[in-house]
Amino acid sequence: MSITTDVSALTMLGRETRQPPSPEEAVLERVPNPHPDARYCVRFSAPEFTSLCPITAQPDFAHLVIDYVPRAWLVESKSLKLYLTSFRNHGAFHEACTVGIGKRLVETLDPEWLRIGGYWYPRGGIPIDVFWQTGVAPEGVWVPAQDVPGYRGRG
């Protein structure tokens, strides 16, 4: 079986690209879903996500897990990686980063369903985990548990 996808409109894939200076300036690209007749879950894990505290400018680190059930579009993974790295010099609270990323993906992709888990590493002794989704997971689609362990310290 041969599935072809027109990638002529993509501006980053297969080309040298620079890290976007901010999430607002980052471009998220999408490609046609090669299986629009099938309902399935796509997962991206970003275990080294970095942003800055908007008050202290100290680095914050998180393990992000993004799951979505596509309709017509898939996110192009290089553009997603560059979008996520654009947060490295961006000051925002954990909640703003996590929910903002989820909303931006929904705006770009119009998926049937999307969820994002932001598992933030502790600063000041308190980890903050942020979870957002567009609704109930679709029935009949295998959506695995995110299985990112909560922070336990030395326990």
One Martini backbone bead per residue (centre of mass of N, CA, C, O) as a GRO file, in nm:
protein
  155
    1MET     BB    1   0.097   0.036   0.023
    2SER     BB    2   0.042   0.376  -0.096
    3ILE     BB    3   0.114   0.686   0.068
    4THR     BB    4   0.056   1.017  -0.016
    5THR     BB    5   0.207   1.340   0.063
    6ASP     BB    6   0.173   1.676   0.056
    7VAL     BB    7   0.478   1.887   0.134
    8SER     BB    8   0.511   2.170  -0.020
    9ALA     BB    9   0.410   2.371   0.227
   10LEU     BB   10   0.649   2.316   0.384
   11THR     BB   11   0.915   2.505   0.573
   12MET     BB   12   1.104   2.281   0.752
   13LEU     BB   13   1.118   2.020   0.621
   14GLY     BB   14   1.447   1.960   0.517
   15ARG     BB   15   1.542   2.220   0.673
   16GLU     BB   16   1.695   2.482   0.787
   17THR     BB   17   1.644   2.588   1.130
   18ARG     BB   18   1.526   2.805   1.373
   19GLN     BB   19   1.465   2.914   1.668
   20PRO     BB   20   1.213   3.050   1.799
   21PRO     BB   21   1.172   3.339   2.000
   22SER     BB   22   0.857   3.251   2.024
   23PRO     BB   23   0.547   3.119   2.043
   24GLU     BB   24   0.408   3.339   1.864
   25GLU     BB   25   0.631   3.293   1.619
   26ALA     BB   26   0.562   3.015   1.590
   27VAL     BB   27   0.525   2.740   1.365
   28LEU     BB   28   0.251   2.535   1.289
   29GLU     BB   29   0.238   2.239   1.120
   30ARG     BB   30   0.052   2.053   0.868
   31VAL     BB   31  -0.085   1.733   0.775
   32PRO     BB   32  -0.234   1.500   0.621
   33ASN     BB   33  -0.431   1.243   0.691
   34PRO     BB   34  -0.374   0.911   0.582
   35HIS     BB   35  -0.631   0.810   0.798
   36PRO     BB   36  -0.945   0.933   0.807
   37ASP     BB   37  -1.099   0.641   0.853
   38ALA     BB   38  -0.932   0.635   1.122
   39ARG     BB   39  -0.923   0.573   1.469
   40TYR     BB   40  -0.658   0.744   1.648
   41CYS     BB   41  -0.365   0.775   1.846
   42VAL     BB   42  -0.148   1.046   1.926
   43ARG     BB   43   0.196   1.071   2.053
   44PHE     BB   44   0.373   1.311   2.259
   45SER     BB   45   0.701   1.336   2.406
   46ALA     BB   46   0.847   1.588   2.644
   47PRO     BB   47   1.104   1.548   2.882
   48GLU     BB   48   1.258   1.860   2.808
   49PHE     BB   49   1.094   2.091   2.898
   50THR     BB   50   1.128   2.459   2.867
   51SER     BB   51   1.109   2.742   3.089
   52LEU     BB   52   1.012   3.048   3.248
   53CYS     BB   53   0.987   3.235   3.506
   54PRO     BB   54   0.807   3.538   3.520
   55ILE     BB   55   0.962   3.649   3.784
   56THR     BB   56   1.275   3.512   3.801
   57ALA     BB   57   1.391   3.351   3.535
   58GLN     BB   58   1.381   3.069   3.604
   59PRO     BB   59   1.400   2.751   3.534
   60ASP     BB   60   1.169   2.523   3.385
   61PHE     BB   61   1.054   2.177   3.411
   62ALA     BB   62   0.915   1.923   3.180
   63HIS     BB   63   0.675   1.663   3.116
   64LEU     BB   64   0.527   1.613   2.812
   65VAL     BB   65   0.190   1.496   2.715
   66ILE     BB   66   0.050   1.427   2.389
   67ASP     BB   67  -0.289   1.365   2.294
   68TYR     BB   68  -0.452   1.258   1.976
   69VAL     BB   69  -0.743   1.274   1.760
   70PRO     BB   70  -0.768   1.280   1.438
   71ARG     BB   71  -0.870   1.409   1.146
   72ALA     BB   72  -0.732   1.577   0.882
   73TRP     BB   73  -0.484   1.636   1.090
   74LEU     BB   74  -0.132   1.669   1.140
   75VAL     BB   75   0.143   1.721   1.310
   76GLU     BB   76   0.443   1.849   1.249
   77SER     BB   77   0.716   1.755   1.429
   78LYS     BB   78   0.925   1.981   1.384
   79SER     BB   79   0.736   2.215   1.455
   80LEU     BB   80   0.681   2.118   1.742
   81LYS     BB   81   0.968   2.127   1.848
   82LEU     BB   82   1.009   2.431   1.791
   83TYR     BB   83   0.777   2.531   1.960
   84LEU     BB   84   0.876   2.414   2.232
   85THR     BB   85   1.159   2.566   2.227
   86SER     BB   86   1.033   2.863   2.241
   87PHE     BB   87   1.011   2.846   2.572
   88ARG     BB   88   1.306   2.887   2.689
   89ASN     BB   89   1.255   3.231   2.682
   90HIS     BB   90   0.974   3.198   2.832
   91GLY     BB   91   0.746   3.365   3.039
   92ALA     BB   92   0.558   3.123   3.238
   93PHE     BB   93   0.333   2.953   3.371
   94HIS     BB   94   0.248   2.630   3.379
   95GLU     BB   95  -0.049   2.669   3.293
   96ALA     BB   96   0.004   2.845   3.042
   97CYS     BB   97   0.169   2.644   2.885
   98THR     BB   98  -0.005   2.389   2.879
   99VAL     BB   99  -0.278   2.509   2.777
  100GLY     BB  100  -0.164   2.670   2.537
  101ILE     BB  101  -0.065   2.429   2.375
  102GLY     BB  102  -0.334   2.287   2.347
  103LYS     BB  103  -0.488   2.521   2.204
  104ARG     BB  104  -0.300   2.550   1.960
  105LEU     BB  105  -0.346   2.264   1.850
  106VAL     BB  106  -0.650   2.288   1.812
  107GLU     BB  107  -0.641   2.530   1.616
  108THR     BB  108  -0.464   2.377   1.396
  109LEU     BB  109  -0.620   2.071   1.385
  110ASP     BB  110  -0.903   1.984   1.474
  111PRO     BB  111  -0.958   1.762   1.672
  112GLU     BB  112  -1.146   1.530   1.825
  113TRP     BB  113  -0.902   1.501   2.040
  114LEU     BB  114  -0.735   1.643   2.343
  115ARG     BB  115  -0.434   1.602   2.548
  116ILE     BB  116  -0.250   1.740   2.837
  117GLY     BB  117   0.054   1.676   3.020
  118GLY     BB  118   0.207   1.853   3.296
  119TYR     BB  119   0.520   1.752   3.440
  120TRP     BB  120   0.652   1.926   3.695
  121TYR     BB  121   0.925   2.024   3.838
  122PRO     BB  122   1.055   2.116   4.123
  123ARG     BB  123   1.009   2.430   4.299
  124GLY     BB  124   1.024   2.484   4.626
  125GLY     BB  125   0.912   2.168   4.673
  126ILE     BB  126   0.684   2.198   4.428
  127PRO     BB  127   0.491   2.030   4.229
  128ILE     BB  128   0.331   2.090   3.902
  129ASP     BB  129   0.035   1.964   3.766
  130VAL     BB  130  -0.104   1.971   3.427
  131PHE     BB  131  -0.446   1.934   3.298
  132TRP     BB  132  -0.581   1.896   2.955
  133GLN     BB  133  -0.902   1.886   2.778
  134THR     BB  134  -1.172   1.870   2.538
  135GLY     BB  135  -1.276   1.591   2.665
  136VAL     BB  136  -1.388   1.299   2.605
  137ALA     BB  137  -1.281   1.018   2.520
  138PRO     BB  138  -1.307   0.826   2.263
  139GLU     BB  139  -1.481   0.572   2.174
  140GLY     BB  140  -1.271   0.301   2.061
  141VAL     BB  141  -1.002   0.436   2.156
  142TRP     BB  142  -0.672   0.396   2.212
  143VAL     BB  143  -0.577   0.533   2.538
  144PRO     BB  144  -0.315   0.562   2.704
  145ALA     BB  145  -0.156   0.598   2.968
  146GLN     BB  146   0.085   0.820   3.073
  147ASP     BB  147   0.282   0.718   3.309
  148VAL     BB  148   0.374   0.958   3.495
  149PRO     BB  149   0.535   1.001   3.763
  150GLY     BB  150   0.524   1.124   4.048
  151TYR     BB  151   0.673   1.308   4.273
  152ARG     BB  152   0.902   1.171   4.548
  153GLY     BB  153   1.178   1.220   4.587
  154ARG     BB  154   1.345   1.020   4.827
  155GLY     BB  155   1.119   0.808   4.923
   0.00000   0.00000   0.00000
